[in-house]
């Protein structure tokens, strides 16, 4: 018999492997139909490769590029907010071999069409190549395996390869393509572009066919900097002369390449009168708008780290700084070098032409554009940018393509990045601060302790409401504090003017005052009519952005912050004015004490115009609130999360113990097994199964976005995995209990009346559960209206899923309800449930509600930090935390009385006399004693 089984097993294995190899042959057979010589001999003839691998490669290991077309498989659905005109690709070179023909080499590699809209820049310390790449776990939309030949003489590369994808119907499709690239040589300059095409090898009527894809790459191998020179005065004329001390120099540990590792976005500041002039547009009449934003993306750094290459893009959207795709019609390619004498970076830029129709025909010319960038040594309320510069052209004003001087500055200097040593901040509006903020000595609370001005507690997000009732949001981040750098600026050294001012008040008061500066950003709905808040009515969109830089005094004894602010003013074409600041704004904020009531503690403040109401720049007062979330509170919340992990482990462990005790109870009293409601056991099983399914990736997949280093060196995800392992054990035991009861009831047809009682219980429970779910969904819908059509489907899905999850928690809290109905229909006095089981599981379900009552008054709310008593998994509020425990204990009491006095003991006497089935004979000791109430 053993031999037969082994033969049968061997036959199965052979059948499987034969089928597998047959499948591979069928699939690969499609690829072998396309021969290299038929498609590429006219470009690079096929040659026999030698065994020796060649050291020189046409590309670096990862050559980045761009593509357009191929939307059938590469871009089947457009992004909701952004539709890229050129998408990103990566060519990975694996092997390069010599052949018997001189200057012809065999090349093997992968061409990966990226799928993510977001990319991070990677840098290898042993290479001067910089590349943008997506997460390594995401290979892209398509990944083609290519083999072909490269002629170093002609610069041509021709390859044939294949890939696989799925059709819209879910069918696996084999794709075959021929890739042809030009201008691939062992040396290149700023004028060199590698471009070409990729064409499908299938006929146009086949589902495997795709339209032509055009490609463009900026070569990196053997690049020569021909436009920059060590004699800066010869090639970078026209730049504004700035005193040397006004700009920071680079240290030996900070090269110019280090400063541009990340993609940098800059705001263009146009001079007055540039609303429609061609001389103000970097592309003349080539585009119909004035670009608002310029971004610099480093392509490559020289080996000596003194020169670098850029891809420079212009856009009308501030979001372009965060997306990876480029529009070459509004882009420049440039190379630059740092002038150590004048502490500036000079860049020569060239335009890319004819890239709008097809990237294959793109070429570089007109290298008359110049850029100059520097790092200011001093920041002020009117200049909070850490990188500033200008762009212009060498052409004469009467020449075609002349570009007037345009200033630019980086957008957000407070969001980190590398800062240079010696950066200072100067306070220039302190005279106004004295007059507006020190009119009287503020009331001092001797019992209150407020945040330290140097701590991270000073930054906060805000919710704002203006005088017209419009509501918005924003952020408020410190820029410099007192005579020490703020932590977001590790190298920011305030000047002597940063010292606390002589306020003229008592000395103990002046000790608590700190000079402080802020960067405030506000997003608020646009008014249908021209708003006085935004006199230029600059934004045609639904929202407008307001930026305010402010400086003033913070009193650490009272928590009061008072500042004078300067607001950016924008024209209707969204470009900045040469005088863009309104510095007659008063900003006040009051921080809550550290020992105040943490639930609902808020930072209260206001932003007011100091101008007269008749002034065109006047705007009504705006009140704002900010959520105070201090570092000490964060530590306590982290302690709470640790405590919740322990509570979750204890809770699930106790549940395991109670289920085991119930199984022992059934083994000791097998005759009571059929009297357990199967619906109740199914509900309890689903209560463990659903969380396991929803969080399956926490057990088997390490998601980099969910792995958080927290709580002094403890992996939060590891704690979650421990909880889920215990939950898995509880689920398996619950399933064992369900199978035990099911088998006992199914062992004899004489127990059919028990199935009748089970069905009647289901007929009662199911409509109640459905009706309760509809009511819960309706209430959640009313409390969370979806006002915009854009977010309708997403919001509806969140409401449905969130409502169902919380309602499922409520059903679990009332898990005894099906057992109560079953006992009532059977009218049994059997001790089906162990007291440890139904009382213990009830307490396991009710203790989280008691804990929530404590937590809601003790800790500040933190989104996505709940491990135990998660508000998304049940109904948690003051009312529900009282109702659910009372209901759970009431159900447990009913079960106790039913098992002692009968299933209908709580019903009127006339209902107790009726029975649902006749008395059944007992055939053996294992048969159940089904009793009548007569």
Secondary structure, 3 states (H helix, E strand, C coil): CHHHHHHHHHHHHHHHHHHHHHHHHHHHHHHHCCCHHHHHCCCCCCCCEEEEECCCCCCCCEEEEEEEECHHHHCCCCCCCCCCCCEEEEEEEEEEEEECCCCEEEEEEEEEECCCCCCEEEECCCCCEEEEECCCCCCCCEEEEEEEEEECCCCEEEEEEEEEEECCCCCEEEEEEEEEEECCCCCECCCCCEEEEEEECCCCCCCCCCCCEEEEECCCCCECCCCCCCCHHHHCCCCCCCCHHHECCCCCCCCCCHHHCCCEEEEEECCCCCCCCHHHCCCHHHCCCCCCEEEEEEEEECCCCCEEEEEEEEECCHHHHHCCCCCHHHEEEEEEEEECCCCEEEEEEEEEECCCCCHHHCEEEEEEEEEEEECECEEECCECCCCEEEEEECCCCCCCCCCCCEEEEECCCCCCCCCCCCEEECCCCHHHHHHHHCCCCCCCCCCCCCCCCCCHHHCEEEEEECCCCCEEEEEEEEEEECCECCCCCCCECCCHHHCCCCCCCCHHHHCCEEEEEEEEEEEEECCCCCCCCCCCCCCCCCEEEEEEEEEEEEECCCCEEEEEEEEEEECCCCCEEEEEEEEEEEEEEECCCCCCCCCCCEEEEEEEECCCCCCCCCCCCEEEEEECCCHHHHHHHHHHHHHHHHHHHHHHHHHHHHHHHHHHHHHHCHHHHHHCCHHHHHHHHHHHHHHHHHCCHHHHCCCCCCCCEECCCEEHHHHHHHHHHHHHHHHHHHHHHHHHHHHHHHCCHHHHHHHHHHHHHHHHHHHHHHHHHHHHHHHHHHHCCCCCCCCHHHHHHHHHHHHHHHHHHHHHHCCCHHHHHHHHHHCCCCCCCCHHHHHHHHHHHHHHHHHHHHHHHHCCCCCCCCCCCCHHHCCCCHHHHHHHHHHHHHHHHHHHHHHHHCCCCCCCHHHHCCCCCCCCCCCCCCCCCCCCCC
